[in-house]
Amino acid sequence: MLSSETVSVIDGEAVVAVSSISAFEIALKNRQGKLSLPMPPEEWWERFVTHHRIDVIILSPELVMGATRLPNVHKDPADRFIIATALAHRSPVVSADQRFAEYGVTVLS
């Protein structure tokens, strides 16, 4: 559940974006039984980004390689891709993981 402050920040933005690696994480957690979705993950993802008009940032070679240059604070490769994307786009990240802040990323939760 997002805080009311985070919802207000998101609502005030002209553009809201998500890293494409988030689709992988959602599908993986669903398959592992850690995330329940009302439909297959592919369908849920498409409806989510369409309904909320969310831009999807595709992982470019530059972003992927940028993740390798990050300090070893966070070992999860998917999270490192999200952090590298946020840094490259100078954007905050919505996450419960406060370790993201150790990279200089603003964390909204």
N, C-alpha and C positions, 0 to 999 in steps of 0.2 A: 504494500500500500504506500503510495506516495504521500509526502507531507503536503499540506495545503499551500505552503510556500513554494514548493517545487511545482505543483500544478499551476500556480499563478505565473511562475517564471515561464513555463512551457506555453501556457495560453497567451502570454504576451509576446512570444516570438513570431516573426513573420515566416520563418522557415524552421522546421524541426526535422532533424535527420537521424538516421540510425545506421550503424555499420552493418554491412552485409554479413559479417561473421556472427552477428546476433541471430540470424536465421539458423545458422548451424547450431548455436548453443540452445535455442528453443527446441529444435527438432531432436537434438541429443537428449536433453532433459526429459522430453516427452517420451522418447523411446526407453529411457532408463526408469520411467515411472515416477520421476521427480517433479513433473509438471503435467497437470491434467488440462487438456484442451477439448473443446466441444466438437472438434472436427480434426481431420488430418493436419499436421503442422504446415504443409505446403499451402493448403487452403486457408488456414488461419492466418498465416503470414501475409498472403495476398490481400485478404480482407482487412487486416490490421493496417497495412501501409496505405491502402486505397481509402478506407473509411476516414482515417485520421490525416490524410494528405501528407504522409511522411516521406521525405526524400531518403533514398537508400544510397549510402556512400559505398561504392564498390572498392574492394581492396585492390589497390594498384600495386605494381612492383615496388614503387617508392615507399608506400605505406608499410608493406610487408617487410622490406629491408630496414625501414626505420624502426620497426619493432625490435629488431635484433640489436640495435644500438642503445636501447633503454637500459638503465641500471637493473641489476637483478633483484629488485624488490619483489616483483610478482613473477611467479614461475608459469602461470597459466598462459599458454600461447594466445588463446582467443582474447583474453583480457589485455594482453600486451598489444594486440592488433587494435583493440578499441582505444587504448591509451594513445597509441601512435596516431590514430585517426583524429582523436580529440586535439592532440598537440598540433598536428599539421593544419587543422581547421580552426584552431584557437577557440574551441568550443568546450562548454562544460559537459560532464558525463552524468547521467542519471544512474546511480548505482548504490547499493547498500554497502559496497566494499570501500571503506574509507582509505585503504592502502593506495588507491588511485591518486589521492592527494599528494602522496610522497613523490610523484612525478611532476608536480606543479600543475595538475589538472584540477579545475574546480569541480567538486563533487556535489551533486544535488541528490537528496534521498527522500 
